[in-house]
Amino acid sequence: MDSLSDTIWDVVICGTGLQQSLLALALSRSGKNILHIDPNEYYGGPEAAFSLQEAESWVATLSDPTNQNNAGNGGVFRAASITKPEATSPALKFSRSYSLALSPQLIHSRSELLAQLVSSRAHRQIDFLAVGAFFIFKAPEDLDHKAVLTRIPSTREDVFLSKAIPVKAKRGLMKFLKFVVDYDSEPQTEAWQPHADAPLTEFLRKEFTMEAELQTYIVTLTLSLDGRISTRDGLAIIHRHLSSMGVFGPGFTAIYPKWGGISEIAQVACRACAVGGAVYMLGTGIKSMQTGYSAEMELELELTNGVTVKTRRLVQTDEPASEKVVVSRLVSIIDSPLNSLFAAVVEGAQKPAVAVIAFPSGSLKTSAGKTWEFPVYVFAHSSDTGECPVGQSILYLTTPSITGSKEVLEQAVQSFLDAVSGEQVPHGVYQLYYEHLGGPAGSRTEGQVFKFPAASPSLSFNDSTLKVVREAWKEVLNEAATGADYMAFPDREGAVYDEEMYD
Amino acid sequence: MAARGPPGARGMGNRFAQFKLVLLGESAVGKSSIVLRFVKDQFDSYRESTIGAAFLTQTISLDETTTVKFEIWDTAGQERYKSLAPMYYRNANCAVVVYDITQASSLDKAKAWVKELQRQANENIIIALAGNKLDLVTDEPDKRAITAEEAESYANEAGLLFFETSAKTAENVAELFTAIAKRLPLDQSPRLGGRGERVTLAPESANTEAGGPCAC
């Protein structure tokens, strides 16, 4: 067996987050010598999914100031803690019956990611689940009423049938939905381009005379973290949302991979690259790097396990950008299946495994009594996701990170549970809190080192991620990169597929 | 394509279940050869070491109405690939841990894999222990380094299925996989029967067309 040091690697990929893993998938049939390492003892980097035990050691590692491996996440997480109310913790099941996703993201049906997973045949290893309804939390009008969740109508038929929207308001909304269909062509562009950088809410008010409540519906569909998305970005996301509706089946616009979302895609991509002959090492990072070691300009990398390897290229993740976005995340395990959230939206449709609930800006208060000026998003996952045992469910909450975020998220869990339950209010039996850094940034190339931007804490998958993966692929393959065969592979020999058996 | 049943095979009352299986074990104990025998009914004496991992599928009929499809992940046994294993046993329904009955150390390695599976894999994973290269001791009993009794008593203790196999002569290979299939909870197959809750990544319009005149 030739040792790691004797091989001259074509590329060393450091980190197994989605970007690096997709690069591994893209290179899996290239015949290149690939060494894929990760300083963490688990796959998935910032997109990992954890058992309870793994979550515990992750929190311990993050809290340890002497640990060098914190950089293995690209330094994107901080302030992590776990809370288990003693009275309810017996409800917690076996550690490995949970798979808590660090960065859960919806994937719109029209996302190029899904097209690439299909053309690369990686989709065969993934079970995709439907993302169902989007709800808005409505605080009670007075003490005699309960808070309620109102489903956001997301097609024109839906709007027509909705009882939650006054007839007068429907007209404006219908007009807007029609406008979005081809918002990016004449004459629609004339209407929005002057407002491109202004908040979407302002545009909706001015151009479609929408009231605050309807604006909230629209902004919620964008999953804008601070609720202040620009008209340009907002229209693009709403367009993606509406055009994705029904693509893979009636009633849903996005999908979620079973067993931990993006983390599952990362692992499937790594497996594909391993089948192609790549070497994988967990718990191994890069200690130091020397450039220009030989005439062929190979990099010499000293790994944290003491081995020194030579490579033509190195691909790794950059530090988070300076103008970073910080969000607070809370993962809460609930001792109830919350069935009412996961009903099929349309008759004959797949039963969704994910529901989205938004607390609009201003609907929560901090413990100090101050109004929370940002939205709080809740992704509710049923046990169909494989992320929790049957009979339970998981809530993933996100809001911008400022003083009081944690308390607001905890309060949101309680308000949400009160709103969805009847006489018996379910409990949160486990809580994982952390802060997630990321931000707008592009890739960078420094000599033979390619740097991916730090993963963004966005709630839906953004296709711009694919662009940087493709840049990295080009960088590694050099002139051999033609582009026509990017991520397009036949099935491997020996694997027989018979889709008709599932239909 | 050969493994595919006739189109009508999954009619009323027929059951189709699909499971993920992973092979683990020391280098050169014959993991890939067992898979090759099971999937293609072939044997190759000079098979090269598996690099990384290989993926294959095979379908077997348990009885007239029950079909089980295995998605098989055959991993490389070499130490340099050991970080791969967690990706393969994650969500695996069953595992075959292979050792070579003529190499004493290979059973120790197998025991280490069983331990790791019991610690890290699915709670309900079905594990089978396979002592391979039975053909080598048929003519030369002296070559045997591990008695069947020793391995079997370990397997019983650890709650594993146990077979001594020969990928070369095919002895017990089909039996091994059939025994696993029989122990799997068929009703809990992640992809049992109909379309379930899984989304198929084909545009809805294409799905409708594929339905043809029989729009049931």
Interface residues (C-beta under 8 A of the other chain):
Chain A: M1 L4 Y42 Y43 F94 R96 S97 L114 L117 V118 H123 D127 F128 L129 A130 G246 V247 F248 G249 P250 F252 I255 W259 Q267 C270 R271 C273 A274 V275 G276 G277 A278 V279 Y280 M281 L282 G283 Q350 K351 A353 D384 G386 R492 G494 A495 V496 Y497 D498 E499 E500 M501 Y502 D503
Chain B: M1 A2 A3 R4 P7 R10 F16 V39 K40 I51 G52 A53 A54 F55 L56 T57 Q58 T59 K69 W73 Q78 R80 Y81 S83 L84 P86 M87 Y88 R90 N91 Q120 A121 N122 E123 P190 R191 G194 R195 G196 E197 R198 V199 T200 L201 A202 P203 E204 N207 A210
